[in-house]
Amino acid sequence: MLWIKSFHIIFMVTWFAGLFYLPRLFVYHAASDDQISNERFKIMERKLFFGIMTPGGILTIIFGLILLQGYAWEAYASQMWLHAKLGLVAILVVYHIYCAKLVKDFKLDRNQKSHVFYRWFNEFPVILLVVIVILVVIRPG
């Protein structure tokens, strides 16, 4: 199970790298005003989302489910920290899906949000990561 846990953590780091960097690209993309930059950001966003972030998220969830099934399934019913962690992961999945919508909006030149919005949007996964790590390490109640 330690191999599974290792891969879960590795792909979680990969997923979060994308969750941190993609909104930062959105900040710069929303602030750009020339066609060359606009097209470059579209390519970077697509490659990051589909080539790194999405595979990282999918593999994080797959290895997490294997861990759950392997030795934490019985603990699931009684461990509130695990309920909270899984709830936060579900929120991350929604955030990820919303990022897909934003990638598409930029691709189609339909972005309506400012770079300031994306600066705040960029902070959300940081907060979730901090809470998830604390839950996993501390395992409160």
N, C-alpha and C positions, 0 to 999 in steps of 0.2 A: 504493500500500500504506500510505502514511502516514495516509490517511483511515480505513482499516480499523483500523490500530493505534490511532488516536485514539478511534474508537468503542469498541474493545475496552477501553481504559483508562477511558473515561467510564462504560461499563456495569459495569466492575469496581468502580469507586468506588460506584456505585449499589447494587450487590449487597452490598458490604461495609458500606455504611451500614445496610442491613437486618440483616446478620449481626451487627453490633455492637449495634443498638438493640433488636431483637426479644428477645434474652435479658435485656436490661435491663428490658423490659416484663414479662417472666416474673418477674423479681425482685420487682417491685412487685405484680404480680398474686398471686403466692404469699403475699405478706405482707398482702394486703388481706383484710378480714373483713366487708365490707358488700356488699350486693347491687348497689347503684348502681355502686360501683367495679368490682366483678366484671364486670358487663355492659359497662361502658365499656372495660375492658381487653380483653375478648373482641372488641369491634369494632375497637379499635386494632390488635390482633395480626392479625386477619384482613385488614384493609386493608393493613397493612405487608407481610405475607407474600405475599398474592396480587396486590397492586397495585404494589408497588415491588421487593421482594426477589426474587421468582420471575422476573418479566420481566428484571430486571437480571442475574440468574444465567444465564438462558437466552441472552440477547443477548451476555453476556460469552463464553460458550462458543461460540456461533455465530461471532462475530468472531475468536475465538482459533483456531477450526478453519480459518477462511478464511486467517488468517495462516500457520498451519502448512502448509496446502496451497500457499499462494502462494510463500513463499520459505524456509521453514524445514524443509520435508519432508526434503530431503537431509541437512540437519544433524541431523535427529532421530536417525538411526542412530548418530552419533558424539558427540553432545553430551550428556554426563551431566547437566548442569544442567537441560536441557530435560526429560529423563526425570524428574528429581526434581520439577520444577515441575508437570508433568502429574500425577504421583502425588499431590502435595499438593492440586491442584485436585480430583482424584477424592475425596480425603478431605473437602474442602469441600462437595462435592456430597452426600456421605453425611451430613455435619453439617446441611446444608440440609434434607435429607429427614427427619432426626430432628427438626428444628425443626417440620416439618409435623405430625409425630406429637404433639409437645408442644402445638401450637396446637389440634389436635383434642382432646387430653386436657383442656385448659383449657375449650374450648367445651362439652364434655360434663360438666364439673365432676368430672373424674377425676384431676386432678393429685395426685400422691403425694409430690412433691419439695418441699423447703424452699427458701426464698429464698436460703439459704446455698449450696445446690447450684447455683442459677442464677447466683449471683455468680461461682463458679468456671467454670461452663459458658460464661459471657460472655467469659472470657479466651482461650479456645481459638482463635477466628478471628484474634485479635490476633497470637498467636504465628505462625500460619500466614502471615498477611500479611507480617510481618517477614521470615520465611524466604524466601517467594516473591519479594519485592522484591529481597532480597539476591542470590538466585540469578539473577534476570533482569539486574540491573545488573552484578554482578561476573562472572557466567558462569564459575564455577570448573570446572576440568578437564573 
